[in-house]
Amino acid sequence: MHSHRKLWSIFGPVILAFVLVIILFFLPIKNHHTTATEKQAAVSLSPIVFKNQSIKQQALSDKQTKFVPFFGSSELRRMDRFHPSVMAARYHNYTPFLFGSRGTQSLPQFFNINSMENQLTDQKAVYIISPQWFTKQGVLPPAFKYYNGSYANLTWLQKANPNSPYDRYTARRLITLIGKDGTVGADARKIAMGKSLNSWDRLVIKTRLGMLKHEDALFSEFQLNRNYQRYILPNIKKLPNKYHYNTLYKKAVAVGKHNTTNNQFNVKNSFYTKRIKPHLKDVKDSQKYMNYTKSPEYGDLQVVLNEFRNTNTNVLFVIPPVNAKWEKYTGLDMQMYYRTVDKIKFQLHEQGFNNVLDLSHDGGKQSFMEDTIHIGWAGWVKFDKVSNAFISHRQPAPHYHLNDKFLQPDWTNLNPTPANLTSFKEQQLNR
């Protein structure tokens, strides 16, 4: 009897875990989320929603509510009364579905977009590109792992084509960021080397995806926060009944002035008190040597553009500014910054992505920035005016013409002077 108990203490937990996995796998999948859950998920900015698929796929398939994906990073968390989600709830006939938090740069967004191909086909989207993403290293491994998981990786691997330079590039980046071990790492190595996955590889992927799909459907609603109740609903009531751009812009400037009274940078009072004031002396000239012109992020952006080409998604790209007073204090080289913006726009325009809102020169306008690098108040009003016009009115069909030269080091490491951009176009793109 004693030996039986000892054996059970050793193997019992393993057996129970196996039984639970089998039960989980065979439980019926919940195929429907309520509209209220969709709206809550649309502004939750939860990594669970970002990484998984159930809620976001259903929401973007919901023609009645008309969700429109807004891709970006930490600026989407600045939910004042002029935030695009609040403005849309008050004035527009669509609902932004927000995908972005600190660290959700182009490559995490690629895997996110890849998991929604059917929902994005022939649709519209808004994509915010921050020049600050384009650092020497690009997206950091911890941030990538936090916002990207096995479900997204395996979904991509299931369709990855070893003959595609875009998929080989993505596989190499995936290995760099998560390592070469495990199912994902091993399969990514094959794709990176131009080798196809065998039948066993595909069976393993299919089995794991089946389990992850069940897990997503069962637990996807459990980790939604209450951003909709805390920030969207209360702020709707603070807006005028009728939309009038000039009135809203003036009101936003006044609200911004009221909230930026205790500091020299015209940033939100609470942000200055908590984030800047304790370190004010340390940040003087701290960005003097920052350089965004050479980065793997340009290659990561290219695979995003290729995904939009594959789904024929009509995209408005938005390039935000930095706070003008902050960049002067920290010594950020604005000529470098504007060359970075030129490089981003060159990559977009040369491939047919012509809907670009460049706000990079607006960082000195009153109440345009909520803090050092994030737009707010008046910035959101201008953002909303352009994004609403893009979404609400019929747009010409996109005509994209991708060039995989933008994946190469010759581009990602190019110093984007006007002469160098012209030379790249003549020697690389026009061949």
N, C-alpha and C positions, 0 to 999 in steps of 0.2 A: 504493500500500500504506500509505504514511504517513497519507494522508487517511482511509483506512478505520479505522486504529487511533485516529485523533483522534475520528472520529465515534462509534466504540464507547466511547471513554472518556467521551464526553458523554452518549450515549443508552443505553449498556449497563446502567448501574445502574438506570435508570428501567424498562427492559424487564424486567430480572431481578426488580425489585420487583413489577411488574405480574404476571409469571408466578407468583411466589410467592403473591400474593394470590389468583389464580385457583385455584392448587393448594390453598391453605388453604380456599377456599370449597367446593371439591368433595370434600375429604377426608370420609370417613364420620364422623358424629358418634358419639362414645362415649356410649352411653345408660345406662351403669351405673357407679356408684361402690360400692365395698365398704362394709359396715357399719363397718369400722374407719376408713375415710376419713370417713364421715359423723360418727362420734364425735369424730374429730380436728377436723373442721371446726366442730363444734358449740361448741367451747370455744376455737377459734383466735382469735376476735375480729379476724380478718383483714379489711382493707378490700376485698380481692379477693372474699371470700365475701359481704361486705355488698353490694358493687356488682353482682356477677354473679348468675347464677340457677341454674346446673346442679345444684350440690351441694345447696343449700338447698331447692330444689323437690323433689328426690328424697328428701331426708331427711324433710321434713315430709309426704311422701306415704307414708312407710314405717310401716305400721300395726304391724309386729312390734316395732320398737324404741320406738315412740311418742315421737317428739320433740315438744316443746312450745316454741313461740317465747317467749323472754324478751327484750323490747325495753328498752333503757336507754342508759346512757352509760358514763362511766369507772368507776363503782362495780363494774361486772361484772368488771373486771380484778383485784379484790381477792380472790384465790383462796386463802384459808386453808382449814383443814379443815372449816369450817362453811359454806362457800360453797354455794349451792343446787345446783351441779353435782356437788359431792362428796356432799352429803346425799342427793341423788336417786340417785346411783350406789350408795350404801350401803343406803338404806332404801325407796326409792320405785319404782314400776313405770313411770316415764317418764324421759326424758332432756331437760333444758333445752337448747335451741339458742339460744345467746347472740348477740344482735345489739346491739352497742354498744361504743363507745370514746369518748374525749374528743372532743366536737364532734358526736356523732350525736344531734342534737336532733330536734324533731318533723318538720321538713321532710325531712331525709335519711331519717328513719324512714318517712315517707309513701311516698317513692319505693321504698324497700325493701319495704314492705308491698304496694304496688301490683303489684310483680313476683311476688307469691305469692298472688294472689287465689284461685286455684283450691284451693290447699293450705290456706288459712285459712277457707274457707267452712264455717260451722256448727261451727267448732272453738273451742278455748280458747287464751288467750294471757295473758301477764303483761307489763304496761307500766309501767316506772318513770319518773316525771315529777319532775325536779329543779327546784325553784323557781329555782335559779341559772341555768337556761336563759333565764329571762324578763328579759333585759337590754333596754336601750333599743333596741339594734340587732337583737337576736335572733341567730340563727345567723350566724357570720361567713363571708364568701365563701370564704376558703381552706379552712375546715373542710368546708363544703358540697361544694366541688369535689373534695376528697380522698376523701370517702365516697360521692359520687354521680357517675356517669359517663354516657356517651352511651347505654349499653345500657339503663339505667333510664329516662333521659329519653325515649328513643325508644319504649320500651315503653309509657310513659304517653301520649305524643303519639298513638300509634296508636289509642288509645281515647278521647282527650280530646274532650269535648262542649262546643262553644262556647256552648251554651245553658245550661250549668250554672254557677251562680255559684261553685261550688267549683273547677271547672276554670279558669274565668277568673281567679280569685284565684291559683291555683297557677301559672298562666302568667305573671302579673305578678311573682310572687315569683321565679320561675325567671329571668326577664329581669333582675331586680335583682341576682341573685346570680352569674349567669354571663355576662351581657351579651346584646345583641340580635343579634350576628353569628352566622354559620354556620347550618346546617340547623335545629338545635334552637332557637336564638334567633329565627330568621325564622318558624318554625312556631308558636312560643309567642306571638309578637306577633299572629298571626292569631287564635289562640284567645282571647287577652286582649281583642281587639277584637270578639269575638263572631262571627268569620268561620270558616267551615269550611275544612278543608284540601282542596286540589284533588287530582285523580287523580295528577298528577306528584309532588306532595308525598308522597302515600301510597306511590307506587312507590319513591321514594328511601328512605323510612323502612323499607319492607319489605325492600329490598335490603341496607341497612346492618344491619338486625336479623339477617338471615340470616348475614351475615359474622360479626357479633359473637357469635351463638349458636355458630357453629363454633369461634371463638376461645376462648370460655368453656369449651366441652366439652373442647377439646384441652389447655388450660393451667390449668384451675381448681385442679387438685391440686398444682401445682408450688410454690405459695407458702403452704402450710399450715405453721404452726409446730408445736412439740411441747408445747404447753400441757397436753394430755391426759396425756402421759407425765411431764411435769415437776411438774405441780400436782395433777391429779385422782387418778391412780393411787396415788401415795405417801400422799396425805392420807386416802384411804379407810381405810387400815389404822390410822389414828390415832383413828378413831371407835369407840365401843362397838358390840358386835354387835347389840344390840337398841335400838330407838328408845324413848327416854323423855324427854319434853320437859324436865322439871325438871332431870333429871340432865345433859342436854346443855347447858342454859342455865347451870347452875352451873359446868360444865367450861369453857364459853366465857368466862365471867367470869374464871376463874382463869388461863386462857391469855392473855387480854387483859391482866390485871394483870402477868403475867410479862414481857410484851413492851412495856410502857409505863412503864419505871422511870426514865428519864433526863430527864423534862421535866414541866412544869407543866400541859400540855394533855391529858395521858393519851392521846397519839397514839403510834403505833408508833415505837420507838426509832430505827430506821434512817431513817424518814421525817423525824423531828425533826432528826437529825444532818445529813442531806443537804439538806432542803428548807426548814427553818424557822430553825435555829440561825444560819446565816450572815446571815440577813436579819431577825433578831428585832426589832431596834429600828425597822427601816423599816416593818414591818407593823402597828405599834401604831396603832390608830384608822384603819387604811387602808380599811376598809369602811364608814366612818361615813356616807357619802353614797350608798351603793348603794340602788337602787330597782328592784324586780322587778314592780311593780304595773302598769306601762305598757310594753307590748312587742308587736311583731308576732308573737311566739311564740304568743300566744293565738289568732291567726288560723291559724297553722301547726298548732297542736294541733287546731283545728276540722276541718281537712281530713283529719287522721288519724282523728278520730272519725267523719267521714263515710265513710271507707274501711272502718272496722270495721262501720259500719251496712250498707254495701253487701255485705259478706261475711258478715254476721250472726255476727261473731266475739264470743264471750263473753269479756270482758276483766276481769282484776283489775288495777286501777291502784294503784300504790304511791308514796307521797310520802315521801321520806327526810328526815331531820333534818340540822341542822348541829351540829358539836361545840360544846356550850354554853360551855366555857371559851375556845374559840377565838373565838366570836362576841363574847364580852365583851371580850376583848383587842383585837380588831380594830374594835370599835365598831359591829358590824352592828345595825341597828335591827330588833329582833325583832318589834315590833308591825307593822312593814312586812312582815316575813317571814310572819307569821301572816295578815295581810290577803291576801298573795299566795296562800297555801294556801287561804284561803276563796274566793278568786276562781276558782282551779283547780277546787275541789270544786263550786262553784256551776255552772260550765260543764259539768261531768260530770253532776251530779245532775239538772239541769234538762232533760237530754236522754236520761235513762234509763240512764246509766252508773252503776250503783249499787254496784258492787263496788269499794270504795275502802279501802285500808289506809293510814291517816294516821299516819305515824311522826314527824311534825314536832315533837312535844313530848318525844321520847325522847333528844334529843341530850346530855342530862346524865347518863344512866344509865351505870353502870360497865361498861366494855368494850363499849359499844354501837357506838362509832365507832372505826374503825381509824386515821383521820387527821382532817383538819379538816372534811371534808364527805362522807366516804364511810363507810358502815356496814361493820362487820366483826364477827367473833366473836359476841358475844351478839346483835347486831343481825341477823346472818344467821340465827341460830336462830329468832328471832321471825318474821322474813321467811319462812323455810321452813315454819314451822308453819301460817301463814295461806295461803301459796301452795299448799302440798301439799293442804290441806283443799279449796281451791277447785278444784284440778286433779283430785284423786282421787275427789271425790264429785259426784254428779249435781247440777247447778245449774238453777234456773229459766231457761227460755228468755228471752233478752233482748228487750225491747220498746223500741227506740230511736225517738226522735222529734226529728230534727235541725232546727235553726233557723239559717238563714244570717245572722241578725243578729249571731251571734258572729264573723263574718268582718269586721264593720264597725269603723271607728275609734271609734265610740261605745262599743264594748265593749273593744277592744284598749287604748284609752287611758283607760278608766274607773278612777278611784280607788275600790277596792272596800271602801268603808265599808259597814256594814250598811244605812244609809239609801240609799246609791247602788245597792246590789244590789237592794234592794226596789223602788226607782224604775225601774231597768232592766227588772225583771221585769214590772212593771205597764204601763210605757209602750212597751216593745219586744216582749216575748215574749207577752204576753196580748192583743195586738191581734187 
